[in-house]
Amino acid sequence: MSSATEDGAGLDTARHGGRAAQSHGGRAAQSHGGRAAQSHGGRAAQNHGGRPAGRAGERPAADERLTLRQALVLGTLHGPAELLPISSSGHVALIPWLAGWGFERADPELRKAFEVALHAGTAAALLISLRTEVADAVGGLSPRRVQLIVLSFLPPAAVGYGLERQIERRLGTPGTIAAGLVAGALAMALADRAPQARAAAQAGPVDALWLGLAQACALAPGVSRNGATLAAARLRRFTREDANRLSRHVALPVIAGATLLKGVRLARRGLPPRSAAPIAAGAAASFASTLGSTWLIRQVERDRSLAPYAAYRMALAALVLRRVGRERRPPSG
């Protein structure tokens, strides 16, 4: 009897132990395998796509902040990039991506606030460095000049006000920026072959609309406002020097108006947390670099071809597209 009881107890113990071991082992294996798969999948998705894939692949929030050093680098770059037909907005978006900075994945509101600060610094510097030219333009306002400014201002204002969000969402990726660089380069190279037959004083309503449409196209990152308006003016057979003058005169109201509008929106929302110092540093660097780079205006304004700028844009676009292709390629093995 005792032996039977012990045998029964042993059987029960074996069954209980087997179930416990199975349950414990299954849970352990499932937990371990799930964590391993989640960790591996998160890293693979992040490495392949270039962005975090879900919570498992997210990087620490600190990596996505704008550091003081990054703000100074981008601000210093913004000044000369704004004065040359190479797209300042495209460079500000591409440099963090190419360098692997966390700011490339930062909160869109932080990125927008920083871009407003950069443009504010550049606009202030241009108003100071070109104060004599601006004063002459304002003092010599005529119905023809007012018409030129208004007609060149309306297209970018309407497109920017109505499609700003869609442009930011759809046209701010490295691939679309590269496309903008290529499109702008081709337009500049082809337009610069036009004869130099007209002066800025001959600009009329049709020319103003061409310049306005060019500025509307330049809302897409990579196109470049300077490059687009230069291409439009040269296509209309203005001399290179007068094309540059027209480009500056129609660009300043748009830059100032866009900065003011975005600045008001930013003031209502407030700055993102812990971003005041780098944003201020970026604005100061943009102001200083623009002041120090105004000599570039005269270099571009001289009777020189736009081909070198077009070649640079094509080279940068090729670099970006090569990187995009590598990131989209499935991992080997």
TIMAR-255941 format. One record per residue (C-alpha): x negated, y, z negated. Coordinates in steps of 0.25 Angstrom, whole numbers, plus 5000, padded with zeros to 4 digits. Layout:
<keros>
     x     y     z
     X     Y     Z
...
</keros>
This chain:
<keros>
     x     y     z
  5000  5000  5000
  4989  5009  4996
  4982  5006  5009
  4994  5009  5017
  4996  5022  5010
  4981  5026  5012
  4982  5022  5027
  4995  5030  5029
  4988  5042  5021
  4976  5040  5030
  4985  5040  5043
  4992  5053  5038
  4979  5059  5035
  4973  5055  5049
  4986  5061  5056
  4986  5074  5048
  4971  5075  5049
  4972  5073  5064
  4983  5083  5066
  4976  5093  5057
  4963  5091  5065
  4970  5092  5078
  4978  5104  5074
  4965  5111  5068
  4957  5107  5080
  4967  5111  5090
  4969  5125  5084
  4954  5127  5082
  4951  5123  5097
  4963  5131  5102
  4958  5143  5093
  4944  5141  5097
  4947  5139  5112
  4957  5150  5112
  4947  5160  5106
  4936  5155  5116
  4945  5156  5128
  4951  5169  5124
  4937  5175  5121
  4931  5169  5134
  4943  5173  5142
  4943  5187  5137
  4928  5189  5140
  4930  5183  5154
  4942  5192  5157
  4935  5204  5152
  4922  5201  5159
  4929  5198  5172
  4939  5209  5172
  4930  5220  5166
  4941  5223  5155
  4946  5216  5143
  4956  5205  5145
  4965  5205  5133
  4961  5207  5118
  4951  5195  5119
  4942  5203  5129
  4944  5217  5123
  4931  5224  5119
  4930  5232  5106
  4937  5245  5107
  4924  5253  5104
  4918  5248  5118
  4930  5255  5125
  4927  5269  5118
  4920  5280  5125
  4907  5282  5119
  4899  5295  5118
  4888  5291  5127
  4898  5286  5138
  4906  5299  5137
  4893  5307  5139
  4889  5298  5151
  4902  5299  5158
  4903  5314  5155
  4889  5317  5161
  4893  5309  5173
  4906  5316  5175
  4901  5330  5178
  4892  5326  5191
  4902  5316  5195
  4913  5326  5195
  4905  5336  5204
  4901  5325  5214
  4910  5318  5223
  4908  5304  5216
  4921  5303  5207
  4919  5307  5192
  4931  5299  5188
  4926  5287  5195
  4912  5288  5188
  4918  5290  5174
  4927  5277  5176
  4916  5269  5183
  4904  5272  5174
  4910  5265  5161
  4915  5253  5169
  4901  5251  5176
  4894  5253  5163
  4903  5244  5155
  4907  5254  5145
  4919  5252  5136
  4925  5265  5140
  4929  5259  5154
  4940  5251  5146
  4943  5262  5136
  4957  5267  5134
  4962  5275  5146
  4966  5287  5137
  4951  5288  5133
  4946  5287  5147
  4956  5298  5151
  4953  5307  5140
  4938  5306  5143
  4940  5309  5158
  4948  5321  5154
  4936  5326  5146
  4926  5323  5157
  4935  5331  5167
  4937  5342  5157
  4922  5344  5155
  4919  5344  5170
  4930  5354  5173
  4925  5363  5162
  4911  5362  5168
  4916  5365  5182
  4923  5377  5178
  4911  5383  5171
  4901  5379  5182
  4910  5383  5194
  4916  5395  5186
  4911  5405  5197
  4917  5397  5208
  4930  5395  5200
  4931  5410  5197
  4929  5413  5211
  4940  5403  5215
  4950  5408  5205
  4947  5423  5208
  4948  5421  5223
  4961  5413  5222
  4970  5415  5234
  4982  5409  5239
  4974  5399  5248
  4965  5395  5236
  4977  5393  5227
  4984  5385  5238
  4971  5376  5239
  4970  5374  5224
  4985  5370  5223
  4986  5361  5235
  4973  5354  5231
  4978  5353  5216
  4992  5347  5219
  4989  5333  5224
  4979  5329  5213
  4988  5335  5203
  5001  5328  5208
  4993  5314  5210
  4986  5315  5196
  4999  5319  5189
  5007  5308  5195
  4998  5297  5197
  4987  5299  5186
  4991  5286  5178
  4992  5277  5190
  4978  5282  5195
  4972  5280  5182
  4977  5266  5181
  4975  5261  5196
  4963  5269  5201
  4954  5269  5189
  4947  5255  5191
  4933  5253  5196
  4938  5247  5209
  4947  5259  5212
  4937  5269  5208
  4927  5262  5218
  4938  5263  5228
  4939  5278  5225
  4924  5280  5227
  4924  5273  5240
  4936  5281  5245
  4930  5294  5241
  4916  5291  5247
  4922  5287  5260
  4931  5300  5261
  4919  5309  5257
  4910  5302  5268
  4920  5303  5279
  4925  5317  5275
  4911  5323  5275
  4909  5320  5289
  4919  5331  5293
  4914  5344  5298
  4911  5356  5289
  4919  5366  5295
  4928  5373  5284
  4926  5382  5272
  4933  5381  5259
  4940  5395  5262
  4947  5388  5273
  4954  5377  5265
  4969  5377  5266
  4981  5370  5261
  4978  5357  5269
  4964  5357  5263
  4969  5359  5249
  4979  5347  5251
  4967  5338  5256
  4959  5342  5244
  4971  5340  5234
  4973  5326  5240
  4959  5323  5239
  4960  5327  5224
  4972  5318  5222
  4964  5306  5228
  4953  5309  5218
  4962  5306  5206
  4958  5291  5209
  4945  5289  5202
  4933  5287  5211
  4938  5296  5222
  4932  5309  5217
  4939  5323  5217
  4926  5329  5222
  4924  5319  5233
  4939  5319  5237
  4940  5334  5239
  4926  5335  5246
  4931  5324  5256
  4944  5331  5258
  4937  5345  5260
  4926  5339  5269
  4937  5331  5277
  4944  5345  5279
  4931  5350  5285
  4926  5359  5274
  4911  5361  5273
  4905  5353  5261
  4902  5365  5253
  4916  5370  5255
  4922  5356  5252
  4915  5356  5239
  4920  5370  5235
  4934  5365  5239
  4933  5352  5231
  4929  5360  5218
  4940  5371  5220
  4951  5361  5221
  4945  5351  5210
  4944  5361  5199
  4959  5363  5197
  4961  5348  5198
  4950  5345  5188
  4955  5356  5178
  4970  5352  5180
  4968  5337  5178
  4959  5340  5166
  4969  5349  5159
  4981  5340  5162
  4973  5327  5156
  4968  5336  5145
  4982  5340  5140
  4986  5325  5141
  4974  5321  5133
  4977  5332  5123
  4991  5326  5121
  4986  5312  5119
  4974  5315  5111
  4960  5309  5113
  4958  5294  5110
  4952  5290  5097
  4937  5293  5095
  4935  5298  5109
  4934  5313  5106
  4919  5313  5105
  4916  5305  5118
  4926  5313  5126
  4920  5326  5122
  4906  5321  5125
  4911  5317  5139
  4918  5330  5142
  4905  5338  5137
  4896  5329  5146
  4905  5331  5158
  4905  5346  5156
  4890  5346  5155
  4887  5337  5166
  4897  5345  5175
  4890  5358  5172
  4876  5351  5174
  4881  5345  5188
  4887  5357  5195
  4875  5358  5204
  4880  5345  5210
  4892  5354  5216
  4882  5362  5224
  4875  5349  5229
  4888  5343  5234
  4892  5356  5239
  4880  5357  5249
  4881  5353  5263
  4879  5338  5259
  4886  5325  5263
  4895  5318  5254
  4889  5305  5259
  4880  5303  5246
  4892  5304  5237
  4900  5295  5246
  4888  5285  5245
  4887  5286  5230
  4902  5283  5229
  4902  5271  5238
  4890  5265  5230
  4897  5267  5217
  4910  5261  5222
  4902  5249  5227
  4895  5247  5213
  4909  5248  5207
  4916  5238  5217
  4904  5228  5215
  4906  5228  5200
  4921  5227  5201
  4919  5215  5210
  4910  5208  5200
  4920  5210  5189
  4931  5204  5197
  4923  5192  5201
  4927  5180  5193
  4916  5175  5184
  4908  5163  5189
  4908  5149  5183
</keros>
